[in-house]
Amino acid sequence: MNILLIYPEFPDTFWSFRHALAFEGKRSAFPPLGLLTIAALLPSTWNRRLVDLNVQTLAPSDLDWAEIVFVSAMIAQKDSLFRVIELCKAQGKRVVVGGPYITTSTQETSADHIFLGEAETTLAEFVSDLENGVAKRVYQAPERPSLSISPIPDFRLADFQHYSAMSVQYSRGCPFQCEFCDIIEIYGRKPRTKSNEQILAELNSLFHLGWRGLVFIVDDNFIGNKRNVKTLLPALAEWSKQHDFPFSFITEASVNLADDTELLQGMQSAGFRRVFLGIETPVEASLREAQKGQNLRQDLLASVRKIQSYGMEVMAGFIVGFDNDPEDIFTRQIEFIRASAIPVAMVGLLNALPDTQLWRRLEREKRLLVESTGNNTDGSLNFIPRMEATRLLAGYETILRTIYSPSEFYQRALDSLARVPIPFTEPRRDGLLSDVITFARVVMALGIRDPDRQTFWRFLRSAWSQHRQQFAEAVRLAALGYHFRKLTEGDLPNPRESFSPMLKS
C-alpha cells in the first residue's frame, strides 16, 4: 500500500517566520510532527511518502504513486486543506483527513474518511476495517489516549535541509481554563505526558539521523504536569551532556514557570534557550475576563525578568480586543512589551476559535460573525467587539508599527541580550560557511538595501561591543525583526479592508 501524507500550506503570517528563514536558506520552521506520528502508526509493510506543501510542491508523480492520501491541518491551513482534498478526489484518490481543524470545526468535506480526536487508538481500527473492506467514514476517538502508546515519529520522511528546527511532543493538555483557548477543548485539562524513555528515544532518533541544532518541544504548556517534567529534566540534561549537547530546546509554557526555581534550573541545565509565554495583556480586568488566573498571581514583568535570568530568551503572545480592554490598551501593551525586553512579541486580535468557551459565550450573546481564519495577526475579527471596531483596528495597527519599527525592535533585542546570561555553545548544524552566507544575506537586506540601514548598523555595533559572545544571537534577532516588519509594513492585508463587510453591516 502506497501512502502519501500531505501537509497543507500555511499562509504567510507572523508565525511562519518565512522572511527570516530565507536568510538561512530554509523554507519552514519545522516539519509536520502530527503526520510523522501518523506515519509511524501505519503498518510497517506500507510505503510512506511525505509532501509538505510549505517546502515543496505536489508533483503529479506523487499522486500517481499514491493509493491513499492522508491530510491533517490546523485552522490557519483550512483553505489549502480543502484545495488538497479536492485535487486528490479529482484524481480518484481515497482521502483520509484528521487534525485539530476537522476535529473542532467541520466535517463538511469530500474526504472519504474523517478522524476526530487523537488517532492513536482509532488508526489501527481503520487499518483493520480497510483490509476487510468495511472502512467507515468517521472514526471518533472514544477517549484521550495515554501517550505511552504514541510511537517515535517517522523523522526519516522529513528532508532536514528545508527546516530550521525539529520538533518532538512531550505532553498534551493544559490544567488552565483560558476562555479563548482551544487546546483544553481538544486535549483536555489533565496533561498527559510521555515517559522519559520515550522522549529520549525520539531524541536518539533525531541524533542518529544526523540532526544538530534547535529542537522545539511543541507542547502548548510544557510545564502543565510539573511533577512529571521535574523527573524528565534531569534525564534530559544527562542525555544532553552524554551526547555533547547536540540540541538546544525551545518550548511554550505558562507564566507560573517563574514561580518554580527547580523547574527553571532544570530547564537551564537541559539546554532550553527560549520559551514562549502566553502573557496576553497587562490589564487585570481583561485577564479575569479571559479566565487567565495564573497570570494574576505574580507581577508579570518580574516573572519575565526572572525567566530571562535563567538563560532563556522570553517570547510572548499578546492580545487586544477583550471586552474589558480600556481605551489606552494600545499604549499599555506597547509600554509593557518595551519594559519586558521581549523582542519576539506576537500581538494579535482576539479571535473566537470554534468550540471554545469564548465561541460559545459570543454565540449566546449573538456576537459571532464568521469562522476565524486561524491567523490572529491578519487584521480580521470574527465577532463584534465591545470597543468600536475601527478604533480597535487602528490601535492594533499602531502597536504593530511601533513595536516592530527598527529602533524599538533593536533596542528590545539589546535589552534581551543584556538580561539573558551567555549560554553554553549553541550546537552547529550547517557549518561556518553556512553561517557566513546567512550573515551576508542579513547584511545585504538590512545593512545595504533597507532605508533604515543606519539603525541596523548602530544595533550591530552595540551588539558587537556589548554582547560579543552573543553576536550570532543578535544577528538572528535582527533577521526575525525584518520578518515582522516586512509583514507589518506591507505584506499583511489592510485591516480596515478585511473588516469592511462588518463595518457596512
N, C-alpha and C positions, 0 to 999 in steps of 0.2 A: 504494500500500500504506500503510495506517494503522498505525503502530507506537506502542504505549503502553508506556512504560517506568515500572515501578512499583518504588519503593524501600520495603521493609518497615519497620515501626516498631521503634525501639529501646525497650527497657524504660527506666523512669526510674531512672537509675543515677548514680553519681558522675561518670561520663564524659559524661553527657548535658548537664550544666550548665543543665538546664531551669529550675530555680528562679531562677538568676541571670539567664538570658536574658530572663525575664519582665519584669525591671526596665527593659530597653531595648526592650521590645515585640517581641522576636524569638522565633521558635519553634524554631529549631535552630541549632547551631553553624555548620555548613557543608553545602552540597548534596552529593549523591552523585556524586563525581567519576568513579567507575567507569562508571556508567550514562551520564554525559555523554560519556565517551570512546567507549563503545559506540555511542551515537547518532551520533557523528562518523564512525564506521567504516561506517555503513549507507549504501546508495545515496542520492545527493543527491535523487533523484526521489521517495523515500519520505517520507511525512509522519510527524512525530515529536511526541509529547506526553509530558511527564514528570509523574508524580504521586508526590510524596514524602510518604509517609504520616506523616512526622514533622512536617509543616507543613500538611497538608490532608487531607481525606477523599477516598475514592474514590467518585466520583459514578456513578450508573447510566449517565449520558450518556457518560462516559469509556469504559466497557466497550462500550456500543452502537457507539461510533465505531471502536473498535479492531478490527483484523483479526488482529494478532499481539501478544502481551504478552511483554515481556522483564522478567525479575526477577533481581536479584542481591542477595546478603546475606552478612553475617558471622554467626558462630555465635550471637552475642547476639540476632540478629534471627530465629532459626530458627522460633520459634512464629508470628510474624507472617508469615514466608515461606510456611509451609505453609497458613496461612489464606488468603493471597492466591492461591496456586496452586489450591486447592480452589474458591474463589469464581469464579475465571476459568474453570476447567474446567466448573463448573456452568452457566456462561453459554455454553458451547460454543466457547470461545476456544482457539486454539493458543497454548501457553505454552512459552517458552524460558527456561531458568534456568541461571545460572552464578554465579561468585564464589567467595570463599575457603571458605565453609561447604560448598557442594556439592563443591568440589574435594577437600577433605580428609576429609569425614565420610561422607556417604551419598548414594547415587543412588536411594534408595527414595522415589520421588516420582511423582505422576501427571503431571508435566510431559511435554510431547511431545518436547522436545529439551533435552539437557544438555550444557553446555560445561565441560570440565575443563581447568584451567590458564588461561593468558593467551590472550585471544581475538584478538589482532592478526592471527595467521596462519590462524585457523580460521573466522572470521566470513565472510570472502569466500567460502570453500568452501561454507558453509551457504547463503549467498545464491544462489550458482550452483545448488546442489542443489535449493533451494526452487523456483527458477524452472523447473527441469527436472522437478519432481515426484518427486525421489528423495532428499529430505532424510532424513538418518539421525537416529537417536535420540541417539547420543552422539558428540560431537566432542572428541577428545583432542588438546591441543596437543602436537606432536611434540617441541618443544624450547622453551626460554625465548627469546623473540624479542628481537632488537635493538630498543631503544626508538627508534631512528631512524625506524621505521615507525609509531610511535604518533602519532595526529593531535592537533590542537588540540581539546580538549573542546568540545562544543557548549554553551557557557555561556549561550546565549540561552534555553535551556529552563528555566533556574533563575530563579525570582522572587526577585530580590535582596533585596526588602524583608523577607523572612522569615528571613534568615540574618545572623549576626554576623560571619562571615568567608567568604572564598572560598578555594578550595584548588587547588593545582597539584601535580604529581608530577615530581620530577627524576630519581629513581633507584629501582630495585627490587633487593632483595637486601641481604645483610649479610655481612661477612667473618668474623664471630664464630660461635661454636657453642654458645650458651646452650642448656642441656638442655630448658628449658621452652618455648622459642620455636618458633612455627610459621612464622615469616617465612622462615627459611632452608629450610624444607621446601617452601614454596610458590614462593618466588622465587630460591632458591639462595644460595650463599655467594660468588658473584662479582658484586659490584654492577655493574649496567648503568645507564648514565646517558643522558639526552637530551643533545643538543648545546646549546651556549649559545644558538644561534639559535632552537631550538625553544622553550626556556623563555621567552626574551624575546618570542617571537611569542605565547605564551599570556598573558603579562602585558600585551602590547599589546591583545590581545582584551578582557581584563577592563577595561583602561583606557578603551578606546573605547566599551565598553558602559556606562560610567559608574561602575564600581566605584571606591570610595575607602575605604581602611581596612586592615584586617588580612587578610593572605594566609597561609594555612597551607601550607607545603611538607610534604606528607604522608609523605615518605619515612620508613621505620622507622629508618633511620640515615642522615641526610643526609650525613655525612662518611665513609660506608663506602668510597667511592672518593675518597680525599683528593686525588690528583693532578688528577682532573677538576674537583672542587669548587674547587680553587685557581685554575683557569682561569675558572670561572664567576663567582666573587665579584667580581673587578674589573669584569667586564662588567655584572654586576647593579648594582654601585654606580654605574657611569657612567650606566646606563639610569635608575636612580632619580633621580640628580642632574638629568639632562636633563628629566625629567618632574616635577620639583619634589617628589620623594618622595611619590608618591600612596599608597604602601603601606608598612606595616610588616610584618615577617615573623616567623613562629613556625615551629619545626620540632622534630624529635626527633633526638637524636644520642647516641653513646656517650660515656662519661666521658673517654676519651682525647682529646677535644676540648681539654681543659685543657692537654695537653702540647704543643699546637701554636699558638704565638703568631701565626704567619702566618694560620692559619685564624680565630683569634679576632679579629684586626684586620680581616680581610676581611669577616667576618660583621657586625662592628660598623659598618663603613663602608657596607655594603649595606643596613643598616636592620633587622637582626634584633633583636627586642626580647625574645623569650622562647625558651627551649629546654627541651625535656623530656628528662631523663636517666633511664636505667634503672639506678638505684643498687642497688635490691633489698634489701640488708642490710649492716650494718656487721660481720657475723660472717664472718671469713675462711674458716672451715671450710664454711660454707654457700655462699659464693661458689665455692669449689673444687668442691663437690658439683654446683653448677649449671653448671660449666664456664665460669664468667664470669671468665676470667683477666684480661681487660682492666681489671677493677675492682680487681685485686690489685697493680697496678704503680705505684700512687700513693696518697698519702693522700687519701681521699675528701672529707673536709671541706675540705682545702686546694684540691682541684680545684674544688669548688663555689664557693668564695670567689673563685678566680681567674676563673672564667667570669662571675660576677656583676660583677667589677671591669671587665669589658668592656661594661657596659651592658645585659646580658641577665639578665632575671629567670629563675632556675632553678626549674623544676617537676620533679618526680621521681616515679618509681614505686618502691614498696617492697613486699616480700613476706614473709609469715610462713608457716610450715608446712614448711620444709625439714627433711629428716631430721636434719641436724646443728645445728638451732636449739637453743641452750641454754635452760634454764628461765627465765632472765632476759631472753630475747629481746625481750619486750614493752617492758620498761623501757629496754633499749638502743636500740630503734627510736625510742621517744619522745625520748630524750636526743639521738640523732643528728639527728632532724628539728628539734628545738628549736635545737641548735647550728648547724645548716646555714642557718637563716633561709630555709627553703623554705616559703612559705605554702601552695602547692598541692602537697600531699604525698598521692599516691594510694597508699594502703596496701591491699593485697589479700591474700586467702588463696591459697596456691599451688594452681593448677589444672592438671591434665593435659589439654592440648588434643589433639585427635585427630592421630595420625600424627607426633607429636613424639618426640624421643628419650626424654623423660620418660614419655610414654604407653607407649612400647614397653618401657621398663625396668619400670614398675609392672605392666604386663601380664605380663611374665615372672615378677615376684615375686608375682603373684596378689593385687595390692592395688587394682586398679581396681574401681570400683563402678558408675558410670554415666557417660554422656557429660556433659561440662562444660556449664554454662549459657552459658558465654562471658562471664559477668559475674563477675569475681573479687572483687567487693565486695558480693555479695548474701548472704554468710554461709554459702554452701554448699560442701561438699567433695565431690569425685568420686573420692576414693581414701582408703585407710586410712592416716592419718599415723602417724609414729613417736611423736610426743607424744600423750598421752591426749587424745581428741577434745574433751571438754568443757573441758579446760584450755586447749587451743588456741583454741577459740571464745570463751571468756571473756576470754582475753588479747587477742585480736583486737578484741573489743568495747571493752576498756579503752583500747587505742591510739586507736581512732576517737573515743571520747567525750573523750579527753584532748586530742588534737591539734586537734580542731575545737570545743572549748569556746571561748567568746568571748575569754577572757583569753589563752589560749595562741595562738589564731589571730591576734588583733590584734597581739600582741607580735611574732610572726614576720613579719607584714606590715610593721610598722615597721622591724624589723631588715633586712628585704629592701630596703626603700626607702633605708635608710641605706647599704647596700652597693652598690646599682646606681646608677651615675652618671646624672645627668639626661640623657636622650637628646635627639635632635632633636625638633622639634614633631611630635606624632602627627598623621597625616592625619585630617581630619574628613570624615565622610560625611553625617550627617543634620542637621548644623547646631546652633546654640546652643540653640534651643528644645527639640530632642530631648534634649540634654544636661541641660537644666533639668528636664524631665519625668522623666528617669531618676533624677536626684539626688533629686527629690521622692519618688519611689516608694521609693528606698532608705531615705530618712529616715523615711518613714511606717512601713515594715516593721521597721526596726532601731532607729530612734530614738524611736518612739512606741508601737508595738504589742508590741515584743519585751520580755519580762521582764528581759532583760539590757541594756536600753537605756542605762543609765548607763555600762556598759563601752564601748558603741559611741560615746557622746559623748566619753568620755575619749580613745578612739582618734582620733576625728575632730579633736579639739582638738590632740592631739600631731602628727597628720599636717599640720595647717594651720600650726602653729608651727615644726615642724622640717623639713617637706618640702613647702613651699607649692607649688613648681613641679611637684611630682608628686601634687598633691592629687587629680586625676582618677584617677590610678592607684590611690590609696588607696581611693577610693570603689569602683572596680572590684573590688579585692581584698575589700572588705567584702561586696560582693554575692556573690562566689564563696564566701566563708566561710559566708554564710547558706545557700547551696545545700547545701554539705557537711553543715552542722549539721542542716538540716531532714531530710535523708536519715538521718543518723546517729541522730537523736533519736526518729524515729518512722515514717518512710516506708519504711524497709527492713524485710523480714520478719525475725522473730526468729531469730537464727542457730541457737538450740537447737531451735526447731521445724522449721526447714528441714533439720536434720541428724538429726531424731528417728528416721527409719527405720533409719539406720545404728547409732544408739545402742541400738536394740532388737534388732539382729541378732546 
